[in-house]
Amino acid sequence: MLISEFDFDLPEDRIALRPAEPREAARLLRVDEHGALTDSHVGDIANFFKAGDLLVVNDTRVLPTQLDGQRLRDDSVISIEATLVKSTGASQWQAFLKPGRKVKAGDQLLFKSDAAELKAVVSAKDDNGLYTLDFQHGPQELLERLHQVGGMPLPPYIRSKRHEDEQDKSDYQTIFARDEGSVAAPTAGLHFTPALLEKLTAKCIAIERITLHVGAGTFLPVKVEDTDDHVMHAEYGIITPESAARINAARAAGGRIICVGTTSLRLLESASDDTGIIHPFAAETAIFITPGITVRSCDLLMTNFHLPKSTLFMLVCALAGTEVMKRAYAHAIETGYRFFSYGDTCLLSNTSR
């Protein structure tokens, strides 16, 4: 399929720079199995569920991997910005550097705050513009100092319009966040609050936690013209035997499986067999879900509104139908829904089966 089939016009003012307050006040667009559209709010989402349904959420926690510092080379010092994107060793990370053209292998990098400093040596650069940084600290010390020096890795389309601040440290973390390892938030989960969870519990709707550590590849543009030529980024995920058993039991009892976010869906689908049974999983996944692929692992998906020509928009088109999603997105744009990480959300029925 051509990537151009998933393009649409998005006005700049539809990009949310801050989340709704309170979080469950965000708008929600329900797209049912017939393609009918219903405008609602996240706080009323329980109205679309029934007792016995199971929400599957991603409990990954975002690391503060945005770093500002200096490149040191002999007597030459320049300012540098680093975004850590993937851990590749005990104290080694891949990173995007800005301005990357002024960095080469062997350069030293220094990042510091009033509380601590981080030191690294640039050891390599690959063809995708990723630099390998060898930090001069042990794994535990590196993690501790990262929390003292780093900032939240907001998506590029937010960072281009404003700087990260103290408010983002809580705004860009879901209520489910537990297991550190992501460099981007599973943003559908940002809408949930304790009050909303109480509503769901009162209706006998259960929550199951799985873990997919979100990588920065989720924000990378698709640079090829055909989906067959796109190489999907890999992310590490875990579904314990106990979680798999509870998910399968809920479906066997007649409950619907509702994925909160595309990360939860991608992990469930990676662990699913051809009949939709979920198996324990602990590995990287680079699953790429496009129209024509049958999604067997879930019945509903709650997800934010995604970028034009993105792999995530292709995923929702696979789940609910391309023409249905183009019409839903056109409605969302026309009626003022807010897009992307801090934006509004939609609830989609799986019609791919």
N, C-alpha and C positions, 0 to 999 in steps of 0.2 A: 504493500500500500504506500501511496505517496504521503509524505509528511504534510504536504500542503492541504490535504483533505481535513486536517485537524487544526486549521488556522481560523481565527476569528478576530474581529476588531474589538479591542478593549480600551476604553478611555482611561487616561492616566488617573483621573479622580476616583476611579473605582478601586484603586489599590489601597488597602487599609494600612495605616502606619501605627495604629494602636488597636488593641482588642476592645470589644464592647465591654461596658461596665454597668452592672455585673456581667460576668462572662456568659451566663445563660440568657442574657438579653439579646444575644446575637440572633439574627434572622435565620430561618431554616426553610428551605424549599423542598417540599416533599414531591418526589417523582415516583408515582406508583407503577404497578406492572402493566398498566394500560397506557402509560405515558401522560396521565393527567397530572397537572401541577397544582399544588396547594401551598399558599404562603402561610408561614407560621413562625414560631420562635423556638429556640433551643429549650427554653424553660418548659415548653409544652410537649416535648418529644415523647414523654411517656404515653401520650394519647395515641401514638401510632404503634405502641407495643402491647403485648398481652402477657399474662402470667405464664411463666415457663420459658419465655424468650431469654436468650443469653447474649449479653454484650461482651465482645472480645476486645480488650484494650491493650495498647502497647505501653509497658511500664518502664521503658528506657528513660534515662535521665541525661539531659544535655550538659556536656562539659563546657566550661568557659574557654573556648579554643581560639578566641580572637585576640591577637597580640599586637601591640605597638612597641617598636623599639628602634634599634640601630644596627646597621651593618658595619662591622669593623674590619678594615683591611689596611695594614701598615698604619700610616698616619691619616688615612682617608675614612671619614665617618659620614654616613648618610642615614636619614630616617627610613624605616622599613615597616611595612605592615604584613603580618603573617596570619593566615587562616589555616589552622591545623585541620586536616580532613580525614586522616586515617592513621591509626597506630600500626606500625609495621615491625615493631620489636619492643623489647623491654623499655627502652628510653629513646626510641626512634619513631618519628612521625613523618608522613608525607604532608606537604603544605603548599598552598598557593602563596607566593610572595609578590608584593607590590611596592616599588617597581622592580619586577623580576629581571628586567634587562640589565640591571646594575648589580646583579648577584651572580657569583660563580662558585664552583666547588672550591672548598678550602676557606671560604669567608667565615668569619665568626659573627654570630648574632647575639645581641644582648637585649633582653626585655625586662623591664623592672617597674615596680611601683614603690610606694612608700614602705610597704611591708616586706617585699622580697624581690629577688631577681632571678631570671632564667637565662642560662647560657647554652648556646647551641653552635654546632659547626655544620655548614652546608657540605654534604658529601656527594650529592648527585642531583641531576635534573633529567626528567624523562621527556618524551616527545609530546606529552599532553600538557606540559608546562608545570608539572608537579615537581617540587624540590624535596629531597630527603634531608631531614634535619636530625642530627645526632645530638641529643641533649646531654649536657655534662652533669647529670644528676641521676641517682638511682630511681627506679620506678615509683616508689612510694613518695620520695622527696619531690619528684617531678610533679606528681599529682597534687601534692599539697601546695607547691609553689604556683602551679597553674591556677588554683583557686584564688591565690593571693594576687596574681598578676593579670590573668586573662579576663576578657569580657565575653558576653554572650554572642555567639556567632549568628547574628541576624542574617536573613536572606539578602542577597545582593540588591533586590528591588526595594528593600527597606533601607539598607545602609546607604544607597545612593541618594536618599532623600533626607535622612537624618542620622545622627550618631546614636550608638547604643548608650543607654544610661542605666542608673540604678533600678528603675522601674522594670526594665526588661529582665532583670535577674529573677523576678517572680512571674512576670507576664509570659515569658518564653519557656515556661516549665509547666507540665501538666500536673494535675492533682494526683495522678497515678505514678509519677516519676519516682523510681526507686533504684534501678540498676544503671550506674553511670557507664556511658560509652558512646552517646550520640553527639554528632556535630551539627544536628538540626533537630528541631522539635517535631514530634508526631502531632501535627497541628489540629486535627479533629478533636483530640483529647483536651485541647486548651479550653473548650467550652464548658467543661464539667466543673461543678462546685459541690461542696458538701450538701447544700440544700437540694440540688438536683439528684444527687445520689440517694438521698432520703426518699424522694418521690419515687424513684425507680424501685428501691427496696420495698416500699409500701405496696407496690403493685406486683411483688414477687418476680421481679426481673433481676437476674443474677449478673454478676460481673466476673469475668475471667481474665487474668493477666497473662500475657505472653510478652516476649522481649525481642524486638528487632532494633539493633543499633543503627540509627539513620545516618547515612553518609552524605557528604556534600554533593555527591553525584546526582542527588535528587533535584538540584538546582541547575545542573549543567545543561546548556541548550543542545538539542538534537541537531547535529551538523550535517547529517546525510540527507539524501532526498527520498530514500525508500526505507521503510521500517525494517526490511530484511537486512539492511546494512548497518543497523545501529547495534553497538555493543553496550549492553546494560551494565551499570556499576554493580558490584557485589557488596552485600551487607550481611553482617553476622546476626543470626537469630537463634532463639531458644524456645522450644515448647517442651515442657517437662512431661513425663509419662502421666503424672497426675492431671495436668491441664488437658492433655489430649483425651484422657478418659472422661473428664467432666464435660468437655465440648461434645464428644460423641454421645454421651448419655443424654444431654439436653436435647439434641436433635432426635435421638431414638424415642424420647418421650413426647415428641410432637412440638418442641420449642423451636423457634427460629434462631439461627446464628446471625448476629448483627455485628459486623466488623466496624469498629470505630477507627477510621483512618485507612488509607491505602497501605500503610506499612503493616497493619494487622492483617489485611487481606492478602498481601503478597506473601507474608510468612505462612498463613494458614494454607494458602494454595500450594506453597512449596512443600508442605508437609502432608498434603492430601493425596489419597490414591484416586483411581478412576471412579470409585463409587462415592467419593466425598468423605470417606473416613479419614480422620486426622491421626497421624502417627507422631510419636516423639521425634524431636528435631533439634539438632545442635550443630549447625554448619553455616557456611555462607550461602546466600542465595542471590542469583542474578536473574530471577524470573522476569520476563517481559510480557505483559498481558496486553494484547491488541485485539481489535474486533475480529471475530471468527474463532477465538479461543473460548472454550466453555469454562466458566468459573463454577466449580463444584462445591467449594468449601463453605460458602455463606449464602444467606438469603437476602440480606440487606446490607448496605454500606452507607455509613455516615462519613462524609468527606467535605473538605472545603472546596472552593472554586479555584481551578488550576490555570496555569499559564497556557496560552495558545501554543500549539505544536509541541506540547510537552508529553513525556511518557505517561504522566499521571492523567492527563486529559484522554489519552488513548485508552487507558485502563477503564475509566468510567464509561467511555463509549463501548468498550467490549462488554461491560456488565449490563448496561441499560439500553444500548443501541445508539449508534452515531447520530442519526437524525433526531432522536428524542433528546439527546444531550445538547445538540446544537440549538434546538428550540428552547430547552430549559435555560441554557446560558444566555440566549438572546433575551428571554424574559427577565433573567436576573440582572442583566445590564440595563435593560429598559426601566426596571422598577427600583433601581438603586441599591441592589445587593453589593456588599463589599467583598473584594477578592483577595485570595492568597492567605498567607500564614496567619495574619491577625484578622482575617475577614470572616464573613458569614459561612454558612454550611448548607449542605443538602443531604437528603436521605433518599437513597436510590434502591429500587427493587432489582433483584437479579433476574433478568429476562434472557440470559445467555444459555440457559439449560433447555 
